[in-house]
């Protein structure tokens, strides 16, 4: 695939105006989500849809392939760096069945439903739409699930699935689009290419991630480290796509590798800056795609003059319902099959409540990946004729995202309460274990440094109390001389380093999860930056 570059036909002034408009939309929609206390992807889909019907807003021309290149790498990379490799590996069979089997089943079922509703649509075009709406979204799932108190084993499977299914769905999407453009399709050849494209993407991603880890060890400047880390997803994506393998899987593989080593190799300042920039960038890119969709939505509806509004909305709701039902039909086999195999091998897993299967079946929110894929559809075929049914596909994609995000996303808290899905008390126990190990390591480090530097007993005792009882470190107590203040800072720094080493040690020993690691790591980063 040729690497897409911006082919902008907008005067520079209008580019600046559009960028300012994008920032204003981001602020307004973020404020709206915070004001009404619901996940920001829901605010984006509602706000983006409303934008399309504001009169006078300009259409923004853009190269379709640019959307996938610009938007997907940083979003998937950030999600991958925060995903637990340990939990991903433990649920690998279930994740594989969902990320491949469920995506294929959804593509076929939704494509068949669209063909039933519109008999004139070519099968290849119908399957393009099926591939577009087949993957639940990583950003939407994380944004919504992070606000809910549900067992970690549910979140682990859903986050792992939403990472890998993007890759499998986009590979199917490219095959289907190629079939529309060329008019030919071979299932056998496509299956072989599917495997080769996936494995090739993983290899390229691991190579790029490993190269970043090597380069990172020789960087000593914070801004260069941060810029390098922001380049990794784009480099992995471009390298993979230039070799005609999966750029999405390359980004995910690089992110998983980098996330596994970041707690050890990255400085506190780098994690703080990268974390902040990553959140802002992901939010802006989400806003960009939904704003672009909103600006096109009204014109898209106007071009579909042959269909009534009721017919379009009803068809969109029906295909959305098919996607939801297919997920229910596939979730149970995806869990029972690995469980049956483990039972035959004498390694039975922990039982799950039926309510957990229902919640995972209901967590099929579509989001930015589907939207970006719809916007990336070519406008014309090779002979210059319009891409068949492009406008209905874009419209139905927006309907599917709205239905799953708004209805499923907003109803999840109610369902969790009604089904009495339990709290994961292991998280609280792991947090308590981490606090104990970190405090013990901090006190030992303080005592050792105090003995070497002959620190006054009352100063060493005060610093030890801060870390033993987590008393606010900003409380100065009695006035200190300049020498004592410097010694106190060294004692606090030694204690923080000891806490960090203890935290990483118990994480590497599988005593705590990645979730607990990130919670305490972020707190330690801010304490170290404060010092």
C-alpha positions as a Python dict, from the first residue, in 0.01 Angstrom:
ca = {
    (1, 'X'): (0, 0, 0),
    (2, 'X'): (129, 343, -86),
    (3, 'X'): (195, 562, 213),
    (4, 'X'): (-75, 832, 221),
    (5, 'X'): (26, 1194, 254),
    (6, 'X'): (-193, 1496, 298),
    (7, 'X'): (-329, 1632, -26),
    (8, 'X'): (-482, 1945, 114),
    (9, 'X'): (-685, 2179, -100),
    (10, 'X'): (-773, 2419, 183),
    (11, 'X'): (-611, 2764, 194),
    (12, 'X'): (-379, 2808, 494),
    (13, 'X'): (-618, 3048, 667),
    (14, 'X'): (-900, 2793, 651),
    (15, 'X'): (-665, 2528, 791),
    (16, 'X'): (-597, 2750, 1090),
    (17, 'X'): (-968, 2819, 1130),
    (18, 'X'): (-1048, 2449, 1114),
    (19, 'X'): (-781, 2368, 1374),
    (20, 'X'): (-922, 2635, 1608),
    (21, 'X'): (-1270, 2499, 1541),
    (22, 'X'): (-1145, 2151, 1631),
    (23, 'X'): (-999, 2278, 1960),
    (24, 'X'): (-1324, 2456, 2045),
    (25, 'X'): (-1520, 2138, 1974),
    (26, 'X'): (-1281, 1936, 2192),
    (27, 'X'): (-1324, 2181, 2481),
    (28, 'X'): (-1702, 2199, 2442),
    (29, 'X'): (-1758, 1824, 2412),
    (30, 'X'): (-1514, 1746, 2693),
    (31, 'X'): (-1688, 1998, 2917),
    (32, 'X'): (-2025, 1849, 2824),
    (33, 'X'): (-1909, 1498, 2916),
    (34, 'X'): (-1767, 1620, 3248),
    (35, 'X'): (-2077, 1826, 3326),
    (36, 'X'): (-2316, 1536, 3279),
    (37, 'X'): (-2069, 1273, 3406),
    (38, 'X'): (-2064, 1030, 3114),
    (39, 'X'): (-1777, 891, 2902),
    (40, 'X'): (-1642, 1134, 2645),
    (41, 'X'): (-1688, 899, 2343),
    (42, 'X'): (-2063, 934, 2398),
    (43, 'X'): (-2030, 1315, 2398),
    (44, 'X'): (-1828, 1293, 2076),
    (45, 'X'): (-2082, 1082, 1888),
    (46, 'X'): (-2373, 1302, 1997),
    (47, 'X'): (-2186, 1627, 1939),
    (48, 'X'): (-2039, 1511, 1608),
    (49, 'X'): (-2383, 1411, 1482),
    (50, 'X'): (-2529, 1747, 1583),
    (51, 'X'): (-2250, 1935, 1400),
    (52, 'X'): (-2355, 1785, 1069),
    (53, 'X'): (-2683, 1971, 1070),
    (54, 'X'): (-2556, 2318, 1164),
    (55, 'X'): (-2604, 2529, 849),
    (56, 'X'): (-2305, 2707, 700),
    (57, 'X'): (-2027, 2481, 825),
    (58, 'X'): (-1776, 2411, 545),
    (59, 'X'): (-1690, 2071, 401),
    (60, 'X'): (-1329, 1972, 469),
    (61, 'X'): (-1160, 1786, 181),
    (62, 'X'): (-907, 1525, 294),
    (63, 'X'): (-729, 1222, 156),
    (64, 'X'): (-924, 915, 281),
    (65, 'X'): (-616, 701, 357),
    (66, 'X'): (-475, 982, 571),
    (67, 'X'): (-739, 915, 836),
    (68, 'X'): (-618, 563, 909),
    (69, 'X'): (-254, 671, 906),
    (70, 'X'): (-302, 978, 1124),
    (71, 'X'): (-550, 847, 1379),
    (72, 'X'): (-501, 476, 1446),
    (73, 'X'): (-129, 440, 1538),
    (74, 'X'): (-114, 668, 1846),
    (75, 'X'): (-454, 558, 1977),
    (76, 'X'): (-382, 185, 1952),
    (77, 'X'): (-25, 232, 2074),
    (78, 'X'): (-133, 407, 2392),
    (79, 'X'): (-394, 140, 2460),
    (80, 'X'): (-134, -134, 2403),
    (81, 'X'): (124, 21, 2637),
    (82, 'X'): (-134, 15, 2918),
    (83, 'X'): (-242, -344, 2849),
    (84, 'X'): (-109, -614, 3077),
    (85, 'X'): (99, -860, 2877),
    (86, 'X'): (62, -1112, 3159),
    (87, 'X'): (-318, -1098, 3148),
    (88, 'X'): (-316, -1081, 2768),
    (89, 'X'): (-114, -1403, 2755),
    (90, 'X'): (-334, -1575, 3014),
    (91, 'X'): (-646, -1503, 2806),
    (92, 'X'): (-479, -1545, 2467),
    (93, 'X'): (-703, -1825, 2338),
    (94, 'X'): (-1024, -1646, 2429),
    (95, 'X'): (-890, -1318, 2289),
    (96, 'X'): (-789, -1494, 1963),
    (97, 'X'): (-1132, -1654, 1924),
    (98, 'X'): (-1303, -1320, 1979),
    (99, 'X'): (-1058, -1110, 1779),
    (100, 'X'): (-1067, -1339, 1475),
    (101, 'X'): (-1371, -1566, 1498),
    (102, 'X'): (-1610, -1298, 1622),
    (103, 'X'): (-1481, -1043, 1368),
    (104, 'X'): (-1529, -1287, 1079),
    (105, 'X'): (-1874, -1390, 1203),
    (106, 'X'): (-1982, -1026, 1245),
    (107, 'X'): (-1849, -933, 900),
    (108, 'X'): (-2046, -1216, 737),
    (109, 'X'): (-2367, -1167, 938),
    (110, 'X'): (-2382, -788, 908),
    (111, 'X'): (-2290, -807, 539),
    (112, 'X'): (-2569, -1059, 480),
    (113, 'X'): (-2816, -840, 671),
    (114, 'X'): (-2724, -539, 457),
    (115, 'X'): (-2759, -749, 140),
    (116, 'X'): (-3105, -860, 259),
    (117, 'X'): (-3214, -500, 316),
    (118, 'X'): (-3063, -372, -10),
    (119, 'X'): (-3064, -659, -263),
    (120, 'X'): (-2891, -447, -530),
    (121, 'X'): (-2577, -394, -319),
    (122, 'X'): (-2280, -613, -429),
    (123, 'X'): (-2169, -876, -180),
    (124, 'X'): (-1819, -728, -167),
    (125, 'X'): (-1957, -387, -70),
    (126, 'X'): (-2182, -545, 194),
    (127, 'X'): (-1881, -720, 347),
    (128, 'X'): (-1689, -391, 347),
    (129, 'X'): (-1955, -254, 579),
    (130, 'X'): (-1952, -573, 787),
    (131, 'X'): (-1576, -543, 837),
    (132, 'X'): (-1609, -174, 930),
    (133, 'X'): (-1851, -235, 1218),
    (134, 'X'): (-1707, -571, 1331),
    (135, 'X'): (-1448, -450, 1589),
    (136, 'X'): (-1547, -309, 1929),
    (137, 'X'): (-1331, -7, 2007),
    (138, 'X'): (-1039, -6, 2253),
    (139, 'X'): (-1079, 362, 2346),
    (140, 'X'): (-1454, 335, 2399),
    (141, 'X'): (-1421, 17, 2604),
    (142, 'X'): (-1144, 159, 2826),
    (143, 'X'): (-1319, 493, 2873),
    (144, 'X'): (-1645, 333, 2979),
    (145, 'X'): (-1515, 32, 3173),
    (146, 'X'): (-1265, 239, 3374),
    (147, 'X'): (-1560, 419, 3535),
    (148, 'X'): (-1727, 96, 3647),
    (149, 'X'): (-1639, -126, 3939),
    (150, 'X'): (-1629, -467, 3769),
    (151, 'X'): (-1393, -764, 3804),
    (152, 'X'): (-1055, -720, 3640),
    (153, 'X'): (-1083, -1048, 3449),
    (154, 'X'): (-1370, -898, 3247),
    (155, 'X'): (-1175, -582, 3167),
    (156, 'X'): (-863, -778, 3072),
    (157, 'X'): (-1045, -985, 2810),
    (158, 'X'): (-1234, -688, 2666),
    (159, 'X'): (-926, -467, 2639),
    (160, 'X'): (-716, -745, 2486),
    (161, 'X'): (-990, -830, 2238),
    (162, 'X'): (-1043, -467, 2136),
    (163, 'X'): (-671, -434, 2057),
    (164, 'X'): (-636, -739, 1833),
    (165, 'X'): (-977, -729, 1666),
    (166, 'X'): (-893, -390, 1515),
    (167, 'X'): (-612, -555, 1321),
    (168, 'X'): (-817, -852, 1200),
    (169, 'X'): (-1112, -629, 1107),
    (170, 'X'): (-894, -387, 910),
    (171, 'X'): (-725, -673, 725),
    (172, 'X'): (-1070, -803, 622),
    (173, 'X'): (-1168, -445, 538),
    (174, 'X'): (-873, -407, 300),
    (175, 'X'): (-949, -741, 132),
    (176, 'X'): (-1314, -643, 85),
    (177, 'X'): (-1226, -296, -50),
    (178, 'X'): (-974, -456, -288),
    (179, 'X'): (-1247, -694, -406),
    (180, 'X'): (-1473, -394, -480),
    (181, 'X'): (-1195, -213, -666),
    (182, 'X'): (-1077, -513, -870),
    (183, 'X'): (-1395, -718, -895),
    (184, 'X'): (-1212, -1040, -797),
    (185, 'X'): (-1182, -1231, -469),
    (186, 'X'): (-1031, -1568, -377),
    (187, 'X'): (-1119, -1703, -28),
    (188, 'X'): (-817, -1937, -23),
    (189, 'X'): (-571, -1669, -125),
    (190, 'X'): (-729, -1421, 117),
    (191, 'X'): (-697, -1670, 406),
    (192, 'X'): (-329, -1729, 336),
    (193, 'X'): (-264, -1357, 302),
    (194, 'X'): (-455, -1296, 625),
    (195, 'X'): (-212, -1518, 817),
    (196, 'X'): (95, -1377, 644),
    (197, 'X'): (-13, -1016, 689),
    (198, 'X'): (-83, -1074, 1058),
    (199, 'X'): (241, -1255, 1139),
    (200, 'X'): (443, -1006, 936),
    (201, 'X'): (289, -715, 1124),
    (202, 'X'): (373, -872, 1460),
    (203, 'X'): (736, -931, 1358),
    (204, 'X'): (779, -574, 1231),
    (205, 'X'): (616, -433, 1546),
    (206, 'X'): (838, -633, 1780),
    (207, 'X'): (1146, -526, 1581),
    (208, 'X'): (1048, -157, 1600),
    (209, 'X'): (969, -187, 1970),
    (210, 'X'): (1302, -356, 2041),
    (211, 'X'): (1486, -91, 1839),
    (212, 'X'): (1318, 180, 2045),
    (213, 'X'): (1428, 14, 2368),
    (214, 'X'): (1790, 7, 2245),
    (215, 'X'): (1780, 369, 2125),
    (216, 'X'): (1613, 485, 2445),
    (217, 'X'): (1910, 373, 2655),
    (218, 'X'): (2132, 623, 2470),
    (219, 'X'): (1897, 921, 2500),
    (220, 'X'): (1953, 1158, 2787),
    (221, 'X'): (1728, 1451, 2699),
    (222, 'X'): (1368, 1445, 2818),
    (223, 'X'): (1213, 1613, 2512),
    (224, 'X'): (1403, 1387, 2271),
    (225, 'X'): (1289, 1081, 2468),
    (226, 'X'): (927, 1195, 2453),
    (227, 'X'): (940, 1280, 2082),
    (228, 'X'): (1101, 945, 2007),
    (229, 'X'): (830, 759, 2197),
    (230, 'X'): (561, 950, 2003),
    (231, 'X'): (726, 851, 1674),
    (232, 'X'): (733, 477, 1749),
    (233, 'X'): (370, 398, 1651),
    (234, 'X'): (399, 589, 1324),
    (235, 'X'): (734, 428, 1239),
    (236, 'X'): (597, 80, 1314),
    (237, 'X'): (282, 146, 1111),
    (238, 'X'): (470, 287, 810),
    (239, 'X'): (733, 13, 816),
    (240, 'X'): (468, -258, 820),
    (241, 'X'): (244, -101, 557),
    (242, 'X'): (539, -39, 324),
    (243, 'X'): (607, -416, 341),
    (244, 'X'): (235, -489, 282),
    (245, 'X'): (172, -640, 625),
    (246, 'X'): (-58, -529, 906),
    (247, 'X'): (40, -185, 1034),
    (248, 'X'): (-219, -209, 1311),
    (249, 'X'): (-75, -534, 1448),
    (250, 'X'): (273, -383, 1424),
    (251, 'X'): (162, -89, 1640),
    (252, 'X'): (-4, -320, 1894),
    (253, 'X'): (303, -547, 1916),
    (254, 'X'): (537, -249, 1960),
    (255, 'X'): (308, -103, 2228),
    (256, 'X'): (286, -427, 2425),
    (257, 'X'): (665, -463, 2420),
    (258, 'X'): (725, -103, 2517),
    (259, 'X'): (464, -116, 2796),
    (260, 'X'): (635, -421, 2945),
    (261, 'X'): (968, -235, 2978),
    (262, 'X'): (858, 125, 3045),
    (263, 'X'): (840, 86, 3426),
    (264, 'X'): (1209, -12, 3425),
    (265, 'X'): (1375, 202, 3158),
    (266, 'X'): (1176, 529, 3160),
    (267, 'X'): (1232, 818, 3398),
    (268, 'X'): (956, 966, 3609),
    (269, 'X'): (960, 1292, 3410),
    (270, 'X'): (931, 1105, 3080),
    (271, 'X'): (634, 900, 3200),
    (272, 'X'): (455, 1210, 3329),
    (273, 'X'): (505, 1407, 3007),
    (274, 'X'): (432, 1114, 2775),
    (275, 'X'): (123, 1019, 2973),
    (276, 'X'): (-14, 1374, 2958),
    (277, 'X'): (65, 1427, 2589),
    (278, 'X'): (-79, 1085, 2504),
    (279, 'X'): (-413, 1160, 2672),
    (280, 'X'): (-441, 1497, 2497),
    (281, 'X'): (-340, 1355, 2158),
    (282, 'X'): (-586, 1066, 2177),
    (283, 'X'): (-869, 1299, 2277),
    (284, 'X'): (-787, 1544, 1995),
    (285, 'X'): (-770, 1266, 1735),
    (286, 'X'): (-1102, 1126, 1853),
    (287, 'X'): (-1251, 1474, 1828),
    (288, 'X'): (-1101, 1523, 1480),
    (289, 'X'): (-1262, 1208, 1340),
    (290, 'X'): (-1604, 1274, 1493),
    (291, 'X'): (-1596, 1637, 1376),
    (292, 'X'): (-1505, 1527, 1023),
    (293, 'X'): (-1788, 1276, 1031),
    (294, 'X'): (-2029, 1541, 1159),
    (295, 'X'): (-1930, 1787, 887),
    (296, 'X'): (-1999, 1522, 622),
    (297, 'X'): (-2312, 1375, 776),
    (298, 'X'): (-2560, 1632, 648),
    (299, 'X'): (-2421, 1622, 292),
    (300, 'X'): (-2418, 1240, 307),
    (301, 'X'): (-2787, 1233, 401),
    (302, 'X'): (-2871, 1488, 128),
    (303, 'X'): (-2706, 1269, -137),
    (304, 'X'): (-2919, 969, -41),
    (305, 'X'): (-3235, 1110, -195),
    (306, 'X'): (-3367, 770, -299),
    (307, 'X'): (-3423, 661, 61),
    (308, 'X'): (-3658, 794, 327),
    (309, 'X'): (-3525, 895, 667),
    (310, 'X'): (-3731, 620, 830),
    (311, 'X'): (-3588, 359, 592),
    (312, 'X'): (-3228, 467, 659),
    (313, 'X'): (-3264, 482, 1037),
    (314, 'X'): (-3453, 151, 1049),
    (315, 'X'): (-3189, -21, 834),
    (316, 'X'): (-2909, 122, 1049),
    (317, 'X'): (-3081, 5, 1368),
    (318, 'X'): (-3137, -343, 1222),
    (319, 'X'): (-2777, -401, 1117),
    (320, 'X'): (-2665, -267, 1458),
    (321, 'X'): (-2894, -521, 1626),
    (322, 'X'): (-2743, -799, 1413),
    (323, 'X'): (-2392, -698, 1524),
    (324, 'X'): (-2503, -704, 1889),
    (325, 'X'): (-2674, -1044, 1859),
    (326, 'X'): (-2376, -1202, 1682),
    (327, 'X'): (-2159, -1099, 1976),
    (328, 'X'): (-2395, -1273, 2218),
    (329, 'X'): (-2383, -1586, 2001),
    (330, 'X'): (-2001, -1591, 1994),
    (331, 'X'): (-1905, -1489, 2349),
    (332, 'X'): (-2011, -1813, 2515),
    (333, 'X'): (-1824, -2051, 2277),
    (334, 'X'): (-1517, -1826, 2298),
    (335, 'X'): (-1499, -1894, 2672),
    (336, 'X'): (-1632, -2248, 2691),
    (337, 'X'): (-1403, -2394, 2423),
    (338, 'X'): (-1072, -2295, 2592),
    (339, 'X'): (-1223, -2399, 2925),
    (340, 'X'): (-1312, -2743, 2785),
    (341, 'X'): (-963, -2786, 2637),
    (342, 'X'): (-800, -2691, 2969),
    (343, 'X'): (-1025, -2941, 3144),
    (344, 'X'): (-914, -3219, 2910),
    (345, 'X'): (-551, -3125, 2981),
    (346, 'X'): (-614, -3136, 3356),
    (347, 'X'): (-580, -2758, 3401),
    (348, 'X'): (-931, -2633, 3482),
    (349, 'X'): (-966, -2254, 3506),
    (350, 'X'): (-1155, -2050, 3761),
    (351, 'X'): (-1534, -2054, 3709),
    (352, 'X'): (-1716, -1746, 3583),
    (353, 'X'): (-2065, -1632, 3671),
    (354, 'X'): (-2325, -1622, 3393),
    (355, 'X'): (-2369, -1252, 3463),
    (356, 'X'): (-2008, -1191, 3356),
    (357, 'X'): (-2071, -1352, 3017),
    (358, 'X'): (-2375, -1131, 2968),
    (359, 'X'): (-2181, -816, 3056),
    (360, 'X'): (-1900, -907, 2814),
    (361, 'X'): (-2159, -977, 2545),
    (362, 'X'): (-2313, -635, 2603),
    (363, 'X'): (-1974, -458, 2589),
    (364, 'X'): (-1957, -428, 2211),
    (365, 'X'): (-1927, -52, 2177),
    (366, 'X'): (-1808, 64, 1835),
    (367, 'X'): (-1601, 379, 1805),
    (368, 'X'): (-1322, 559, 1632),
    (369, 'X'): (-1176, 259, 1447),
    (370, 'X'): (-1506, 195, 1266),
    (371, 'X'): (-1551, 565, 1199),
    (372, 'X'): (-1198, 608, 1062),
    (373, 'X'): (-1240, 303, 838),
    (374, 'X'): (-1568, 439, 698),
    (375, 'X'): (-1413, 780, 628),
    (376, 'X'): (-1113, 608, 465),
    (377, 'X'): (-1328, 445, 196),
    (378, 'X'): (-1214, 554, -151),
    (379, 'X'): (-1442, 810, -312),
    (380, 'X'): (-1407, 654, -658),
    (381, 'X'): (-1310, 328, -826),
    (382, 'X'): (-1017, 286, -1064),
    (383, 'X'): (-1232, 386, -1362),
    (384, 'X'): (-1342, 708, -1195),
    (385, 'X'): (-1694, 590, -1108),
    (386, 'X'): (-1820, 651, -750),
    (387, 'X'): (-1751, 386, -486),
    (388, 'X'): (-2077, 185, -467),
    (389, 'X'): (-2303, 271, -173),
    (390, 'X'): (-2033, 475, 0),
    (391, 'X'): (-2280, 725, 150),
    (392, 'X'): (-2512, 459, 301),
    (393, 'X'): (-2209, 278, 447),
    (394, 'X'): (-2085, 597, 614),
    (395, 'X'): (-2434, 674, 747),
    (396, 'X'): (-2497, 320, 878),
    (397, 'X'): (-2154, 321, 1045),
    (398, 'X'): (-2247, 634, 1236),
    (399, 'X'): (-2581, 478, 1337),
    (400, 'X'): (-2404, 161, 1461),
    (401, 'X'): (-2159, 368, 1667),
    (402, 'X'): (-2439, 581, 1811),
    (403, 'X'): (-2653, 278, 1900),
    (404, 'X'): (-2374, 81, 2067),
    (405, 'X'): (-2206, 373, 2244),
    (406, 'X'): (-2517, 548, 2370),
    (407, 'X'): (-2750, 255, 2442),
    (408, 'X'): (-2496, -4, 2553),
    (409, 'X'): (-2255, 243, 2714),
    (410, 'X'): (-2517, 424, 2922),
    (411, 'X'): (-2701, 104, 3023),
    (412, 'X'): (-2390, -79, 3147),
    (413, 'X'): (-2395, 65, 3503),
    (414, 'X'): (-2763, -31, 3541),
    (415, 'X'): (-2699, -384, 3413),
    (416, 'X'): (-2400, -432, 3641),
    (417, 'X'): (-2610, -334, 3943),
    (418, 'X'): (-2906, -548, 3836),
    (419, 'X'): (-2692, -854, 3762),
    (420, 'X'): (-2489, -797, 4080),
    (421, 'X'): (-2155, -840, 3911),
    (422, 'X'): (-1918, -850, 4206),
    (423, 'X'): (-1629, -627, 4297),
    (424, 'X'): (-1279, -760, 4239),
    (425, 'X'): (-1145, -757, 4594),
    (426, 'X'): (-806, -883, 4477),
    (427, 'X'): (-725, -532, 4359),
    (428, 'X'): (-767, -398, 4712),
    (429, 'X'): (-552, -677, 4853),
    (430, 'X'): (-280, -615, 4594),
    (431, 'X'): (-287, -243, 4675),
    (432, 'X'): (-243, -321, 5044),
    (433, 'X'): (45, -559, 4966),
    (434, 'X'): (212, -297, 4747),
    (435, 'X'): (184, -29, 5016),
    (436, 'X'): (336, -263, 5274),
    (437, 'X'): (629, -368, 5055),
    (438, 'X'): (700, -11, 4944),
    (439, 'X'): (688, 133, 5297),
    (440, 'X'): (917, -139, 5430),
    (441, 'X'): (1171, -77, 5151),
    (442, 'X'): (1154, 300, 5205),
    (443, 'X'): (1227, 273, 5580),
    (444, 'X'): (1525, 43, 5517),
    (445, 'X'): (1666, 289, 5259),
    (446, 'X'): (1617, 584, 5497),
    (447, 'X'): (1789, 404, 5784),
    (448, 'X'): (2085, 304, 5563),
    (449, 'X'): (2137, 655, 5421),
    (450, 'X'): (2086, 817, 5762),
    (451, 'X'): (2353, 592, 5912),
    (452, 'X'): (2601, 675, 5633),
    (453, 'X'): (2547, 1051, 5659),
    (454, 'X'): (2504, 1069, 6039),
    (455, 'X'): (2158, 1224, 6006),
    (456, 'X'): (1996, 1356, 6326),
    (457, 'X'): (1765, 1088, 6470),
    (458, 'X'): (1463, 1320, 6481),
    (459, 'X'): (1506, 1409, 6109),
    (460, 'X'): (1542, 1046, 6003),
    (461, 'X'): (1243, 953, 6220),
    (462, 'X'): (1028, 1227, 6067),
    (463, 'X'): (1113, 1119, 5711),
    (464, 'X'): (1049, 754, 5804),
    (465, 'X'): (707, 851, 5940),
    (466, 'X'): (617, 1016, 5610),
    (467, 'X'): (670, 690, 5424),
    (468, 'X'): (556, 450, 5696),
    (469, 'X'): (225, 628, 5754),
    (470, 'X'): (209, 826, 5426),
    (471, 'X'): (200, 1157, 5615),
    (472, 'X'): (208, 1449, 5373),
    (473, 'X'): (571, 1503, 5277),
    (474, 'X'): (510, 1874, 5240),
    (475, 'X'): (462, 1919, 5616),
    (476, 'X'): (798, 2063, 5725),
    (477, 'X'): (757, 2011, 6099),
    (478, 'X'): (1015, 2211, 6292),
    (479, 'X'): (1237, 2458, 6099),
    (480, 'X'): (1546, 2300, 5939),
    (481, 'X'): (1879, 2442, 5847),
    (482, 'X'): (1991, 2443, 5485),
    (483, 'X'): (2211, 2140, 5547),
    (484, 'X'): (1928, 1949, 5713),
    (485, 'X'): (1689, 2043, 5430),
    (486, 'X'): (1931, 1901, 5174),
    (487, 'X'): (1974, 1586, 5379),
    (488, 'X'): (1597, 1549, 5416),
    (489, 'X'): (1556, 1572, 5040),
    (490, 'X'): (1821, 1305, 4985),
    (491, 'X'): (1649, 1081, 5239),
    (492, 'X'): (1313, 1126, 5066),
    (493, 'X'): (1468, 1059, 4726),
    (494, 'X'): (1637, 741, 4851),
    (495, 'X'): (1308, 628, 5001),
    (496, 'X'): (1121, 692, 4675),
    (497, 'X'): (1380, 497, 4476),
    (498, 'X'): (1350, 209, 4722),
    (499, 'X'): (971, 218, 4693),
    (500, 'X'): (993, 209, 4315),
    (501, 'X'): (1235, -87, 4322),
    (502, 'X'): (1006, -274, 4561),
    (503, 'X'): (703, -198, 4343),
    (504, 'X'): (874, -327, 4026),
    (505, 'X'): (1005, -633, 4212),
    (506, 'X'): (664, -748, 4337),
    (507, 'X'): (517, -674, 3989),
    (508, 'X'): (784, -891, 3822),
    (509, 'X'): (710, -1161, 4078),
    (510, 'X'): (339, -1154, 3975),
    (511, 'X'): (228, -1040, 4320),
    (512, 'X'): (43, -740, 4176),
    (513, 'X'): (-125, -666, 3843),
    (514, 'X'): (-30, -407, 3585),
    (515, 'X'): (-331, -203, 3695),
    (516, 'X'): (-198, -170, 4050),
    (517, 'X'): (154, -110, 3915),
    (518, 'X'): (36, 186, 3704),
    (519, 'X'): (-162, 333, 3995),
    (520, 'X'): (135, 342, 4232),
    (521, 'X'): (385, 422, 3956),
    (522, 'X'): (195, 739, 3865),
    (523, 'X'): (188, 850, 4229),
    (524, 'X'): (561, 785, 4267),
    (525, 'X'): (633, 976, 3945),
    (526, 'X'): (459, 1286, 4076),
    (527, 'X'): (630, 1260, 4416),
    (528, 'X'): (969, 1229, 4249),
    (529, 'X'): (896, 1524, 4019),
    (530, 'X'): (792, 1728, 4325),
    (531, 'X'): (1129, 1658, 4488),
}
